[in-house]
Amino acid sequence: MIIAVDGPVAAGKGTLARRIAEKYGFQYLDTGSLYRAVSLLMLREGRDLKDLNMAADVAMRVEEISADDPDLRKESTGNAASVVAKIPEVRATLLKYQRDFARRAPGSVLDGRDIGTVVCPDADVKLYVTATAEIRARRRFDELIAKGNDVSFDEILAELKTRDARDQGRNASPLKKAEDAHLLDTSKLDIEAALKAASVLIDNRIP
């Protein structure tokens, strides 16, 4: 079984996808971390994020970055990833990696921006997780403050809206809801309520 979880930044899709994978014993892949890894490698090596050929080459080395690397979660890495993700050559390189992962037994949960539309269009269950921009910005702001970062809510909201526009407006695999995806608005849902709603949809597809 393949479960696709898409949605904009800070909508809660990553947390939900991990909980789904834990509940059903499936493999989990945060596809956004792949683009973050590419951008992190390029930043560390002083590369131009808009260098198409270099970005494509670096994408082939994505496993050099550990999933536990704390720099993957930095705002600067996330914003850089949104730039790198616009490059078709990078997306093509990482597409095969994601599709190979999706076929792992006994099942897989992938979260990202284009899982249900491009990576796994035939996924058994597709979820599009979203929330208002203000709610998402508040979640990210609270997360960063809890980690000791000195940030401004207004700046976080502005950056989030910029990333939304970039993700939705890019030519290569833009962020959008698949026609057959189930919309899950988490603006007023905690993780337990979101997991319960998702589980009902998944259980209905399990033989």
N, C-alpha and C positions, 0 to 999 in steps of 0.2 A: 504494500500500500504506500502511495505517495501523497503527502499532505503539503500543499503549498500555502504559505502564509505571507501575504504581501501587505504593504501599507507604507505611509510616510514615516519620517523620523519621529521617534519618541511617542509612537502611538501605543506601544506596549506589545508589539508583535513578537519581539525577541523573547520576552519573558513568557508570553503565552506559548510560543513555539517550543521552548525548552520544557515547559510543564507538560505539554502534550506528548513530547518525546519520552519524558520520564514516565508518564502514566501508562503509555502503551508499549514501552520497551523498544521504541524505534530509534534509529540513528538521527542525529541532529546536526544541521549545518546552518550557521549564520553566514549567508552568502555576502552580506555587507562587510564582514571581516576580511573577505578575500580582497575586496577593493581597498579596504583600509590598509591591508598588508602591502599592496602594490604602492599606494601613496606613501606609506611609511618608509619603505625601502628607497623610494625616489627622494624623499625629503632628507633622509639620513645620508644619501650619497650626493646631495646637492644637485639633483637633476631638475630639469625644467618639466613641470607637470604637464605641459602642453606639447612636449616632444613625443609625437605619435610613435615613432619607431622605438625609442628608448622605453616608453611605457609598455609597449607590446613585449619587448624583450624581458623587462622586469616582471611582467605578469607570469612568465614561465618559471619564475623563481619564487612564487608566492609562498611555498612551504618553508622558506628560510625564516619566516617570521612565526614565532610561537603564538598559539592562540591565547596564551596567558600573558603576552607582552603588555604591560600596563599602558604603553604609549598608543596602543591600538584604540583606546577609548578616549583619547584626548580630543577636544573640540577641533584643534588644528588638523588632526589626522582625518577626522570626519569630514571637515570642509574640503580638504584636499582630495579625499576619496570621491566626493561628489563631482569634482573636476575630472579626475581620471576616469570615472564611470561613463563619461560622455564619449570616450574614445572607442570607436567600433572595434578596433584591433584588440584592445584589452578585453572587451566583452566577449569577443569570439574565442580568445584564448581561455578565458575562465568558464565559458559556456560548457565545454567538454568536461571540465573538472566537475562542474555541478551536476551534469547529467549522469556521469559515471557514479557519483555519490548517491544520487537518487535511486539507483538500482540496488543499493545494498539491502541485504536481508536483515531483519524480517520486514522492515518498512523504514521509511524516512520522512523526516519533517524538515523542510527547507524554508527559511524566511528571507525575504528580500524585497525588491521592488518590482521584479518582472518574472517571478517564479511561475505564476499561473498563466501568464500571457506568452512567455517566450521559453523559459527553461524547461518547464514541465506542463505544457498546455493540456496534456491528458491526465493530469493528477486526479486521483480519486476524490479528494476533497480540496476545495479552494476557499480560503478565507481572506477577506480584505479587511484588515484591522485599521481603524482610523479613530480620530478624536479631533476636537476643535484645536485650532492653532494655539489658542491661549492655554488650554489644558495641557497640551503637549509641551509648550514652553515652560509652564510651571513645573511639570514633572522633571524636565531637564535641569531647570534652575535649582530645584530642591536637591536633586542628585549631586550637582556640582558643589553646592554650598555644603552639603553633608561631607564632601571629600576635602573641604577646606579651601575651595577655590573662591577667589574674590571676583564675582561676576555680577553683571547687571541684568535684571529680568528683561528690560526693554531691548538690550543688545541680543540676548538669547532669542527673544521673539523675532527680532529683525533677521537674525541669521537663519532661524528656522524657516521663515517665509521665503528667504532667498534660496535656501536649499530645496524647498518645495517647488518653487518656480523652475529651478534648474533641473530637478529630477523629472518633473512633468513635461518640461519643454524640450528635452534633448531628443535628437532624431533617432538615436540608437536605443531601443527598448525603453521608452519613457514609462514613468510610473503611472499606472492606470489600473482600474478594477477590471478583471476579466469578466466577460459577460455572464459566465456561469459561476462566478464566485459569490459566496455568502458574505454580505456586509455585516461587520461587527463593530459597532461604535462603542468605544470604551470610555467615552467622556464621563459617564456616570457609573461605570462598572469597575469593581476591583478585580484582581486577578482571579480570585476563586469564582466569581460570577461569570467572568469571561471564559474560564476553563469549562465551566458547566455548560455554557451555551455551545461552545465548540464541540464538546464531547457528545452532545446530542446529535449533531450533524455527522460526526465521525462514526458513532455507533450504528447509525442508520445505513452506513456503507460497508460495515464489516459483515462478511458472510456468516 
